[in-house]
Amino acid sequence: MEQYESDRPAPARTAAARRGPRGGALLSRRSLLRASAGGALAAGGIGTLSACGIPPAGRTAGGVTTEDHSAKEKVVNFSNWPVYIDVDDSGKRHPTLEDFTRQTGIKVKYTEDVNDNTEFFGKIKPQLAAGQDTGRDLIVVTDWLAARLIRLGWVQKLDPANLPHAFANLAGHLRSPDWDPGRAYSYPWQGVSTVIAYNKKALDGIEVTSVSDLLDNPRLKGRVSFLSEMRDSVGLTLLDMGKDPAKVTDDDYDAAIARLQKAVDKGQIRRFTGNDYTSDLTKGDIAACVAWGGDIVQLQQDSPDVDYVIPEAGWMLSTDNLLIPNKARHKANAERLIDFYYQPRQAARLAAYVAFISPVDGAREELAGIDKEAAENPLIVPTKDVAARAHSFRALSDKEEAAYEAKFAKLTGA
């Protein structure tokens, strides 16, 4: 088994140093990601692997391979979101990518050109539909778009022989989403948690541990917000009702929407927000809300009154995923890069910087040597107990997607 361990120790980072290069930029990236997911879903829907929908351009699920030039061309073209990888203090170098190149001889052309899921799909769709190379060997997109690309047959099936660490170290709760059973086509880059956050000072002694507390406590009237991302807000509500979002039926969904509508009608919910809830939460204008875990990690560094709770009923998990498009020239090189980041040490270095959920078993122990506080934060590395309470919204057909988003849009006034 080939080893990619760094030959130099990862630099220690305090929370302040971790925050420094990223700051608000990371929050903006997450806002774009989630907002684009909601908008795109309403417009088109992802479909399930077997559902009808966008025709697969004459292809079948499984992707289209082409001649792999990896042996002769020691390069990999990697497209990712802005501010979603480690950066040194100069803001110009990516230490983990440099280590990968030094250890393998493969140079990484790293491009931050995934600014919006919908926009990026529009950018690569013409080439993929025409059976052409996109110029990218590796891309990172959110789970709903990953599901669409797999369903269309526009990404390549991964070779397990090139992914020994990824296969061994992928966290159990991420191993088999319904849109990619067994992770044949994708591996998570990072995970995104949806939990409940609150401002301790604004609560003034009120206990908040569940969605029921948000929706039913009259002392919180007008001081609660939910997210404008359907899967997150409805998903947490379903869990609170004892329903599994991975098995949601039309009746379940309608019941959750009705419950949220009741809270809107009585003024309990102040509004549905994108990432802009963070300002209201830190100021105390919002006492409690549905929130994204990565945001809370950031906010706590400057706002000691901000805290969170993971509901006993469960929390929502989504992922950003690594995929290799059809006709990519350097498939094996891309697979080696995926596998590199599934080394626990490399995963920990990445997690210490981006502060989202590491998908790698063993990252916690390595992270403890870099940033003990981050290693103990279940929003970054979930414990087994926390991971066991993670839930994902099932893949929806185009018809379901259109109907569900229309109902949610009516609820939120979008």
N, C-alpha and C positions, 0 to 999 in steps of 0.2 A: 504493500500500500504506500503510495507516494505521500511524503510529508511536506506540509507547507508552513511549518511553524516558523515564526519570525526568529531571526538570529540576533535580535536585539530586544530588550524589554520594552513593553508599551509604556509610554510616558504617563506618569501619574497625573490625574486631573482632579482638581477640586470642582465642586458644583459651580462656583463662580467662573472658573476657567472654561468649564463645559458650556456655560451659557454664553460666554463672551462673543465668540465668532458667529453665533446663530441668532440669539435674541429673538426679536419679533419676526425675523424672516421665516423661521420654522413655523410659527403660527400662521403666517400668510400661506405657506405651502399647504398646510393641512386644510385651511379654509377653502382654498382652490380645489383641492382634491375632493373634499366631501360635497361642496356645492356642485361641482361638475358631475359627480356621480348622480346626484338627485335629478339634475336637469336632463342629463342624457337618458336616464332610465325612463323619465316621463315621456321623452320623445320617441324612444325606440324599443327599450326593453332588452334584456340580455338573452332570454330564452334558456331553456335547459339543454343538455346535450342532445336530447332526443326530440325536442319540441320543434314545431314548424316556426318559420321566421325568415330572416334574411337568407336567401339562397346561397349555398356554399360555393358559388362560382365554379361549379363543375368539379369540386373537390370533396373528398370525404374527410371526416375527422381523423386526425393522425398526421396531418401536415404533409408538406412536399419537401423532400430532401434534394440537395444538389451536390455537386462535387465540393468536398470539404478541402479548403486550401490551408488548413491550420498547420500542417507539417512544414509547408514552405513559407507561409506568411505568418510570422510570429506577432500577431496583432489581434485585438478584439475591440470592436466598436460597441460601446456601452452607453445607452440612453437612459437617463434617470431624471427624477424630479430635482428641482433646486434645493440646496441645503439639506441633502439627504445622505451624506457620507461624511466621514471624518475629514477635517481640514486642519493643517498646522497653524501655528500662531501668525504666520504671514498671510494666511487666507488664500494661498496660491497652490499649495501642495496637498495631496491626499496620501498620507503615510501608508495606509494599508495597500493602496494600489501600487505604490512604489515598492513595497515589500513583495507583492505578487510578481511584479516585473523582475525584480532582482532574483527571486527564487526560481522562476520558470523561464525567463527570457522572453516572455510575452508582453508586449507593450499594450497599454490600455488607452484607447482614445475615448475619453470620458466627456460626455456632452449632457448638459442640463437642459434638455429640450422637451421634457414632459411637463408642461405647465398646466395642463388641463386634460382630463381623460377624453372628453369629447373632441377637443381640438386635436389631440394627438392621434386619435382614431381616424379623424378626417385626413390627417397628414400621411398616414401609412396605408390607408385603405386602397387608394388607386393602384399602388404597386402590388400589394398583396392580392387584390382581386384580379390583376393582370398576370399573376404568376411571376412577378419581378422581384429582384433584390431591393430591400428598403435602404440598404447601406448600413443597417444595424445588425449586430450579432446578438445583442442582449438588450431587452427592454424591461422596464418596471411599470406595471399598471395595476390598478385596483381590481379586486376580485371579480366585480361584475363585468368589467371589460376583458379580463382574462378568460372568463367563462365564454364570452361572445367569440373571442378569437379562437378558442379551442373548438367551439361548436362549428365555426366556419371552416375549420381545417386549415387555418392560416398560421399555425405555429407548429414547430417540429417536436416529435416525441423525443424525450431525453434518453440518453444512453446511460444506464445504471453503472456501467463499467467505469465511466468517467466521473462518477459522483459517489465514491465510497464514503466520504465524510458526511455528505448531505443525507444519504440514505440512512446512515447509522445515527446521526445526531439530530434529525428533525424532531421537534417536540411532538409528543403523541397526539395532543389535541389539535394539531394542524395537519395531520398526515393524510386525511381523506375527505376533503370537502366534496359535496355532492356534484359540483361542477368539474372536478378533476379527481376522481377516485384513485387513491394510491399515488397521487402526485406524478402522473405519467408525463405531464407536459409543463409543470410549473413547480417552483419552490418559492416559499415566502421570502421576501426581502426583510420586511418588518411587519409587525402586527399593530392594530389600532384598537384600543379598548374604549368602550362606552360605559361610563359609570355615573354615579351621583356625586356632585360636588356641592360644597356649601361654604358660606362665609360665617365663621364661628361668632364673630361680633354681631353680625346682622341677625343671626338666629336667636341670640339672647336667651339661651337655655332650651330652645325648642329642639327636640330630638328628631333627627331625620335619618332613617336607615333604609327606606324603601320608596318605591314609586307611589305606593298608597299614601305615604306621608306627604309627598309632593302634591298629590291630587286632592286629598281629603282634609288636611289640617286647615281650619279656617284662619288660624293665626298667620298662615303664609299666603293668604289671598293677595293676589296681585304682585307677589314677590317670587314667583316661580317661572322658570323658562324651560322649554324643551327645544330639541334640535330640529332644524328644518330638513335633516336627512331622515327620510321615512323609515329605513331599516333600523336605525338606532332608536328613535323615539317610540315607534310602534313595537319594536322588538323588546325593549325593556318593559313596556306596558304589558305585552303578552306574557312575559316571564312572571310579572307580578300577579297576573291572573291565573298562573299555573299552566300556561300554554307554552309549547315549545315552538319558537320561531322557525326551527328547521322542519317542522311538520305543519305549519300554519295552513288552515283551510279558509275558504271565503268567509264562513260564519265566524271563525275566530278573529279574522282581520276586522270584520265589520263591528264585532263586539268591542275590540280595542279602540277603534275609531270613535265609536259611540261614547266610550268612557272618557276619552280625551275631549270630545266635543262638549260633554257635560261640564268638564272643568273649564273649558273656554267660555261657555255660556254664563257661568256663574262668576267669571272674573278671576278664577284661581290661577290660571296660566296667564302670565303677563304677555308673553309672545313666544314665537318660534324663531330661533336664531341660527345663523351660521356661526362662524368663529367669534363674532362680535359679543357673544355673551361674556367673554373674558373680562372686558372692561367693567361691565355691570357687576360681575361677581366680585372683583377686587375692591370696587367702591362700596359694595354692600347694597346697591340698588336692587340686585337680585340676591335673595337670601339662600336659595338652593336651586339646583338645576340639573338637567341631564348634560353631561360633559364628556369630552374626549380626554383620555388619560394623559396623552402626551402634552396637552395644554396645561393640565394640572401640575405635572412635574415642573414645567416652566414657571407657572405662576407662583408656586410655593417658594421659589428661590428669592422672590422679592416681596411676597405678600404672606406674612405669617398667619393671617386669619383664614386663608384658604385651606380647606381640607377636603377629603373625599371619603366615600364609603362604597364598598363593593357589596351590592345587595345579596342577601342570602338566597334570593330567588334566582340569582345569576346575573351575568353581564354580557354585553354584546361584543363580539370580536369580528373584525374584518381584517383583510390582509392586502398589502401591496406585494406583487408577485413578479418574479423573474421568469421570462419566457424567451425562447429563441424563435424569431420569425422564420417563415419559409424563405428558402433561397439564401439564407445567411451564409456567407463565405467561410466563416470561421467557427463552426459549430463546436468542435472539440475544444477549442480555446475558450469559448464561452462557458462550456460545461466545467472546465478547469477553474474558471473564475468563480462560478457558482459554488463549486466544492471548496474553494479557498475560504469563502466567507462562512462555511459551515464547520470550519475549525473553531472550537470553542474560544480560543485565544483571539482570533480575528473577529469573531462575532461579538466578543466582549469589548474590543476596541471600538467597534462600530456603535454598539449600544451605549457606551460611555459618552459618545458624542451626540447621537441623535435622540436618545431618551425615549424611543418607542419600544415595543415589545420585541425582545429577541426571540427568534423562532428556534434557537439552538439549545438543545440539552447540553449542560456543562458550561454554559456561558456565565452562569451565576458565580461559580467558583473562580473563574478567571477574572470576572469583573470585580470581585472583592479585592483583588490586588491592585486594581486601577482606581476604583471609586467604591468604597464600602457602602456608602449611603445609597448609591444607585443599585448595587447588588442586592440590597435588602428591600428595594422598592418593588412591590408586585405589579406595578404599572409598567415596569421595564422588564423584569424577569419574574413572571408569575410562579408562585409556589405550586406544588401539586394540588393542594386544596383549592387554590384560586383557579388554576387551569381547569379543574374538574367542573367549575361553574361557568365556563365560557360557552357561549352559544352563538351560532351564526344563522342569519336569515337564509332560508332555502332559496335556490335558484328559481326564478319565475319565468313562465312562458311569456311571450310577447303580449298575449291577450290579458293575462293576469297583471303584468306590469303596467299596462295602460290603465286598467281599471283601478288598481291599488294606488297608483300615483295620482289619478284624478280625484279619488276620494280624499287622499291626504292633502292635495292642493286646496280642495274646498275647505278642509278643516283649518289649514294654516292661513288661508286667504291669499295664497300665492297666485 
